[in-house]
Amino acid sequence: MNGRDRDDEGRARSARPRDGLGRPLPYGTPGVERQPEGVVRAPAETVAEAQRLLDGGMPFHAHEVFEDAWKSGPGAEAPLWRALAQLAVGLTHAARGNAVGGARLLRRGADALAGLEAEGEAALAGLEAEGDAALAGAEAEGEAALGRAEAEGEAALGGVDAACGGPAPYGIDVAGLVRWARELAGRVDAGQEVDAAAEAPLLTSPPDRPDSA
């Protein structure tokens, strides 16, 4: 007899309860409900749900939310959600006491986010250079052409967020998360015990943070 747990479609699954860090608990023990797989959320909903789980000391479950966004969203956004998932898994391992794995994943996620930030800044600089070139060329054509070029340059710069996500897509505090992950990785390397809820990162800049009330 096959004693493995399976869902209605016959796929293997584990019904064993787990805690907020994803660790299996004995059967019959109250656990933390797993996040349903394959949920399609708007980016703001992904950020809000992940922040709720992180604040509650459940980074393992937050990683599942990021994974859904990574797998169901536009391919261009996958590196962002994958990097955030790595941070959540890194925090999970650190809180479990796996210092080596936790620090490694925290740094890996931080490096991935830092790379995205650098790409956004490079794209912004490119658009600014194009705008400056258009304005310089327009000066020789007269005031009317200058006005048109200024409008075009401003429109191009205003579209940075749409074109490349900008330095902080969806209000995500990329620079702040990079600093948080690297600083925490250093403390984990030094042997400090980690409380997942106490170390929960702030995903967005304060004005954009979802209301937790």
LOROPA-256746 format. One line per field, with one value per residue: x, y negated, z of N, C-alpha, C in turn; residue in three letters. Coordinates in steps of 0.2 Angstrom, whole numbers. Atoms other than C-alpha are relative to their C-alpha. Layout:
// LOROPA-256746
n_X <- [X; ...]
n_Y <- [Y; ...]
n_Z <- [Z; ...]
ca_X <- [X; ...]
ca_Y <- [Y; ...]
ca_Z <- [Z; ...]
c_X <- [X; ...]
c_Y <- [Y; ...]
c_Z <- [Z; ...]
rest <- [Ala; ...]
// end
This chain:
// LOROPA-256746
n_X <- [4; -3; 3; -2; 6; 1; 6; 6; -2; -5; -7; -3; -1; -1; 5; -3; 0; -6; 0; -1; -6; 0; -3; 6; 2; 3; 7; 5; -2; 2; -5; 1; 3; -4; 3; 2; -5; 2; 5; -2; 1; -3; -7; 1; 3; -5; -4; 4; 0; -6; -2; 4; -3; -6; 1; 2; -5; 1; -4; 1; 6; -1; -4; 4; 4; -5; 0; 5; -1; -6; 2; 6; 0; -3; -7; -5; 0; -2; -6; 2; 4; -5; -5; 3; 1; -6; -1; 5; -2; -6; 3; 2; -6; -3; 5; 0; -7; -4; -4; -4; 5; 3; -4; -1; 6; 1; -4; 1; 6; -2; -3; 5; 4; -5; -1; 6; 0; -5; 3; 5; -4; -4; 6; 2; -5; 0; 5; -2; -5; 4; 4; -5; -2; 5; 1; -6; 1; 5; -2; -2; 6; 4; 3; 5; -2; -2; 6; 3; -5; 0; 5; -2; -5; 4; 5; -4; -2; 6; 2; -5; 3; 3; -5; -5; 2; -3; -4; 4; 7; 5; -2; -5; -7; -5; -7; 1; 0; -7; -4; 2; -3; -7; -1; 2; -4; -6; 1; 1; -7; -3; 2; 6; 7; 4; 8; 2; 5; -4; -5; 4; -2; 5; -1; 2; -2; 5; 6; 3; 1; 7; 3; 1; 6]
n_Y <- [6; 6; 5; 7; 5; 3; 4; -3; -1; -6; 2; -1; 6; -1; 3; 1; 7; 4; 7; 6; -1; -5; -7; -5; -2; -6; -1; 2; 6; 6; 3; 6; -2; 2; 4; -4; 1; 3; 6; 5; 6; 6; 1; 3; -5; -4; 3; 0; -6; -2; 4; -3; -6; 2; 4; -5; -5; -5; 1; -6; 1; 6; -2; -3; 5; 3; -5; 0; 6; -1; -5; 1; 7; 1; -3; 5; 1; -6; 1; 4; -5; -5; 3; 1; -7; -2; 3; -3; -6; 2; 2; -6; -5; 3; -1; -7; -2; -2; 6; 0; 0; 7; 6; 0; 2; 7; 4; -1; 5; 7; 2; 0; 6; 5; -1; 3; 7; 3; 1; 6; 7; 0; 2; 7; 4; 0; 4; 7; 2; 1; 6; 6; 1; 3; 7; 4; 1; 4; 7; 2; 0; 5; 0; -4; -7; -1; -2; -7; -4; -1; -4; -7; -2; -1; -6; -5; -1; -2; -7; -5; -5; -5; -3; -4; -1; 5; -2; -3; -2; -2; 3; -4; 3; -5; 1; -2; -7; -2; 1; -4; -7; -1; 1; -6; -5; 1; -2; -7; -3; 1; -5; 3; -3; 5; 0; 2; 5; 6; 2; 1; 6; 4; -1; 7; 6; 1; 3; -5; -6; -1; 2; -6; 1]
n_Z <- [0; 0; -5; 1; 1; 7; 0; 3; 7; 0; 0; -7; -4; -7; -4; -7; -2; 0; -4; 4; 4; 5; -3; -1; -7; -1; 2; -5; -3; 3; 4; 4; 6; 5; 5; 6; 6; 6; 0; 4; -3; 3; -4; -7; -5; -2; -5; -7; -3; -2; -6; -6; -2; -2; -7; -4; -1; 5; 7; 5; 3; 4; 6; 5; 4; 5; 5; 5; 4; 5; 5; 4; 3; 6; 0; -1; -7; -3; -4; -6; -5; -2; -5; -7; -2; -2; -6; -4; -1; -4; -7; -2; -2; -5; -6; -2; -2; 5; 1; 7; 6; 0; 2; 7; 4; -1; 4; 7; 1; 0; 6; 6; 0; 2; 8; 3; -1; 5; 7; 1; 0; 7; 4; -1; 2; 7; 2; -2; 5; 6; 0; 1; 7; 4; -2; 3; 7; 1; -1; 7; 5; -2; -6; 1; 0; -7; -4; 2; -3; -7; -2; 1; -5; -6; 1; 0; -6; -4; 1; -2; -4; 5; 4; -3; -7; -4; -5; -5; 3; -5; -7; -4; -2; 2; -4; -7; -1; 1; -7; -5; 2; -1; -7; -4; 2; -4; -7; 0; 0; -7; -5; -3; 1; 4; -1; 6; 0; -2; 6; 6; 4; 3; 7; 4; -3; -5; 3; 5; -4; -1; -6; -4; -4]
ca_X <- [0; 6; 5; 11; -2; -9; -21; -37; -27; -15; 0; 11; 10; 14; -1; 11; 9; 23; 28; 31; 48; 42; 49; 38; 29; 22; 6; -9; 1; -7; 3; 4; -7; 3; 0; -10; 1; -1; -11; -10; -9; -7; 11; 4; -6; 10; 20; 6; 4; 22; 25; 11; 19; 36; 30; 22; 38; 34; 47; 45; 27; 32; 44; 30; 20; 36; 37; 20; 23; 40; 31; 15; 20; 28; 45; 54; 49; 54; 72; 64; 52; 66; 78; 65; 61; 79; 80; 64; 72; 89; 79; 71; 87; 95; 80; 81; 100; 107; 120; 130; 114; 106; 120; 123; 105; 104; 119; 114; 97; 105; 117; 103; 93; 109; 111; 93; 95; 111; 102; 88; 101; 110; 93; 89; 106; 104; 87; 94; 108; 96; 85; 101; 106; 89; 88; 106; 102; 86; 94; 101; 83; 75; 64; 49; 59; 67; 50; 45; 62; 60; 43; 49; 64; 52; 40; 55; 61; 44; 42; 57; 47; 37; 52; 63; 54; 65; 76; 61; 47; 31; 38; 50; 65; 78; 93; 86; 83; 101; 108; 97; 102; 120; 120; 110; 121; 136; 128; 123; 141; 146; 135; 120; 103; 90; 71; 62; 48; 61; 72; 58; 63; 53; 49; 43; 49; 39; 26; 22; 21; 4; -7; -5; -20]
ca_Y <- [0; -17; -28; -44; -59; -64; -77; -75; -74; -60; -71; -68; -80; -81; -83; -84; -100; -113; -128; -145; -141; -127; -113; -97; -94; -78; -72; -79; -94; -111; -119; -134; -132; -132; -145; -138; -136; -145; -160; -174; -191; -209; -215; -226; -211; -200; -213; -215; -197; -193; -208; -201; -184; -191; -202; -186; -176; -166; -169; -151; -155; -173; -164; -154; -170; -177; -161; -162; -180; -174; -159; -167; -185; -193; -185; -202; -203; -186; -191; -203; -190; -177; -188; -192; -173; -170; -183; -175; -158; -165; -172; -155; -145; -158; -157; -138; -139; -135; -149; -144; -141; -157; -169; -162; -164; -181; -187; -179; -188; -204; -203; -199; -214; -225; -219; -224; -241; -244; -240; -252; -266; -262; -263; -280; -287; -282; -290; -306; -306; -304; -318; -330; -326; -330; -346; -351; -348; -357; -373; -375; -374; -387; -390; -380; -364; -366; -366; -350; -342; -346; -339; -323; -322; -324; -311; -299; -301; -300; -283; -275; -266; -258; -254; -246; -246; -260; -259; -254; -244; -243; -254; -240; -247; -238; -247; -245; -227; -225; -233; -223; -206; -209; -216; -201; -189; -196; -194; -176; -172; -179; -166; -177; -168; -175; -178; -178; -190; -202; -202; -204; -216; -231; -227; -245; -262; -268; -279; -264; -251; -242; -247; -233; -239]
ca_Z <- [0; -4; 11; 4; 5; -12; -17; -27; -44; -37; -35; -20; -6; 13; 25; 40; 49; 49; 60; 54; 48; 37; 49; 50; 66; 73; 65; 75; 81; 77; 63; 52; 37; 21; 7; -7; -23; -39; -33; -45; -36; -41; -36; -22; -15; -16; -6; 7; 10; 10; 23; 34; 34; 37; 52; 59; 59; 44; 31; 24; 20; 13; 1; -6; -10; -19; -28; -35; -41; -49; -58; -63; -67; -82; -86; -85; -66; -62; -56; -43; -35; -36; -26; -13; -12; -9; 5; 13; 12; 19; 34; 36; 37; 48; 61; 60; 65; 49; 49; 33; 22; 29; 27; 9; 3; 11; 2; -14; -13; -9; -24; -36; -30; -31; -49; -53; -45; -55; -71; -67; -63; -80; -89; -81; -85; -103; -104; -96; -109; -123; -117; -115; -132; -139; -130; -136; -154; -152; -147; -165; -172; -162; -147; -154; -157; -140; -132; -141; -136; -118; -118; -126; -114; -99; -106; -108; -91; -83; -91; -83; -70; -84; -94; -82; -65; -59; -44; -33; -42; -33; -19; -14; -5; -15; -7; 10; 8; 1; 17; 28; 20; 21; 38; 45; 35; 44; 61; 57; 52; 69; 77; 82; 85; 74; 78; 62; 67; 76; 60; 48; 34; 28; 10; 5; 9; 24; 14; 3; 17; 17; 32; 45; 55]
c_X <- [4; -2; 2; -7; 0; -6; -5; 2; 6; 7; 2; 0; 1; -6; 3; 0; 7; -1; 1; 6; 0; 3; -6; -1; -3; -7; -5; 2; -3; 6; -2; -3; 5; -4; -2; 5; -4; -5; 3; -3; 2; 6; -1; -3; 6; 4; -4; 0; 7; 3; -4; 3; 7; 0; -2; 5; -1; 3; -1; -6; 0; 4; -5; -5; 5; 0; -6; 0; 6; -3; -6; 0; 4; 8; 5; 0; 2; 7; -1; -3; 5; 5; -3; -2; 6; 2; -5; 3; 7; -2; -2; 5; 4; -4; 0; 7; 5; 4; 3; -5; -3; 4; 1; -6; -1; 4; -1; -6; 2; 4; -4; -4; 5; 1; -6; 0; 5; -2; -5; 3; 3; -5; -2; 5; 0; -6; 1; 5; -3; -4; 5; 2; -5; -1; 6; -1; -6; 1; 2; -6; -5; -4; -6; 2; 3; -5; -2; 5; -1; -6; 1; 5; -4; -4; 5; 2; -5; -2; 5; -3; -3; 5; 4; -1; 3; 4; -4; -7; -5; 1; 4; 6; 6; 6; -1; 0; 7; 4; -2; 3; 7; 2; -2; 4; 7; -1; -2; 6; 3; -3; -7; -6; -5; -8; -3; -5; 4; 4; -4; 2; -6; 0; -1; 3; -6; -7; -4; -2; -8; -2; -1; -6; -6]
c_Y <- [-6; -5; -7; -4; -2; -4; 3; 2; 6; -2; 0; -6; 2; -3; -1; -7; -3; -6; -5; -1; 6; 7; 4; 1; 7; 0; -1; -6; -6; -3; -6; 2; -3; -5; 4; -2; -3; -5; -6; -7; -6; -1; -3; 5; 5; -3; 0; 6; 3; -4; 3; 6; -1; -3; 6; 5; 6; -1; 6; -1; -7; 2; 3; -5; -3; 5; 0; -6; 2; 5; -2; -7; -1; 2; -6; -2; 6; -1; -4; 5; 5; -2; -1; 7; 2; -3; 3; 7; 0; -1; 7; 4; -3; 1; 7; 2; 2; -6; 0; -1; -7; -6; 1; -2; -8; -4; 1; -4; -7; -2; 0; -6; -6; 0; -4; -8; -4; -1; -5; -7; -1; -2; -7; -4; 0; -4; -8; -2; -1; -7; -6; -1; -3; -7; -4; -1; -4; -8; -4; -1; -5; 2; 5; 7; 1; 2; 7; 5; 1; 4; 8; 3; 2; 6; 7; 2; 2; 7; 5; 5; 5; 4; 5; 1; -5; 3; 4; 2; 2; -3; 4; -4; 4; -1; 1; 7; 3; -1; 5; 7; 1; -1; 6; 6; 0; 2; 8; 3; 0; 5; -2; 4; -5; 2; -2; -6; -7; -3; -1; -7; -4; 0; -7; -6; -2; -3; 5; 6; 2; -1; 7; 0; 4]
c_Z <- [0; 5; -1; -1; -7; 0; -5; -7; 1; 1; 8; 4; 8; 4; 7; 1; 1; 4; -5; -4; -5; 3; 2; 7; 0; -3; 6; 4; -4; -4; -3; -7; -6; -5; -6; -6; -6; 0; -4; 4; -4; 4; 7; 5; 2; 5; 6; 3; 2; 7; 6; 3; 3; 7; 5; 1; -4; -6; -5; -4; -5; -6; -5; -4; -5; -5; -5; -4; -5; -5; -4; -3; -6; 1; 2; 8; 4; 5; 7; 5; 2; 5; 6; 3; 4; 7; 6; 2; 5; 7; 3; 3; 6; 7; 2; 3; -5; -3; -7; -5; 1; -2; -8; -4; 1; -4; -8; -2; -1; -6; -6; 0; -1; -7; -3; 1; -4; -7; -1; 0; -7; -5; 1; -3; -8; -3; 1; -6; -7; 0; 0; -7; -5; 1; -3; -7; -2; 0; -7; -4; 2; 6; 0; 0; 7; 5; -1; 3; 7; 2; -1; 5; 7; 0; 1; 7; 5; -1; 2; 4; -4; -4; 3; 8; 4; 6; 6; -2; 5; 7; 4; 1; -1; 4; 7; 2; -1; 6; 5; 0; 2; 7; 4; -2; 4; 8; 1; -1; 7; 5; 4; -1; -3; 2; -6; 0; 2; -6; -6; -4; -2; -7; -4; 4; 5; -3; -3; 4; 1; 8; 4; 5; -2]
rest <- [Met; Asn; Gly; Arg; Asp; Arg; Asp; Asp; Glu; Gly; Arg; Ala; Arg; Ser; Ala; Arg; Pro; Arg; Asp; Gly; Leu; Gly; Arg; Pro; Leu; Pro; Tyr; Gly; Thr; Pro; Gly; Val; Glu; Arg; Gln; Pro; Glu; Gly; Val; Val; Arg; Ala; Pro; Ala; Glu; Thr; Val; Ala; Glu; Ala; Gln; Arg; Leu; Leu; Asp; Gly; Gly; Met; Pro; Phe; His; Ala; His; Glu; Val; Phe; Glu; Asp; Ala; Trp; Lys; Ser; Gly; Pro; Gly; Ala; Glu; Ala; Pro; Leu; Trp; Arg; Ala; Leu; Ala; Gln; Leu; Ala; Val; Gly; Leu; Thr; His; Ala; Ala; Arg; Gly; Asn; Ala; Val; Gly; Gly; Ala; Arg; Leu; Leu; Arg; Arg; Gly; Ala; Asp; Ala; Leu; Ala; Gly; Leu; Glu; Ala; Glu; Gly; Glu; Ala; Ala; Leu; Ala; Gly; Leu; Glu; Ala; Glu; Gly; Asp; Ala; Ala; Leu; Ala; Gly; Ala; Glu; Ala; Glu; Gly; Glu; Ala; Ala; Leu; Gly; Arg; Ala; Glu; Ala; Glu; Gly; Glu; Ala; Ala; Leu; Gly; Gly; Val; Asp; Ala; Ala; Cys; Gly; Gly; Pro; Ala; Pro; Tyr; Gly; Ile; Asp; Val; Ala; Gly; Leu; Val; Arg; Trp; Ala; Arg; Glu; Leu; Ala; Gly; Arg; Val; Asp; Ala; Gly; Gln; Glu; Val; Asp; Ala; Ala; Ala; Glu; Ala; Pro; Leu; Leu; Thr; Ser; Pro; Pro; Asp; Arg; Pro; Asp; Ser; Ala]
// end
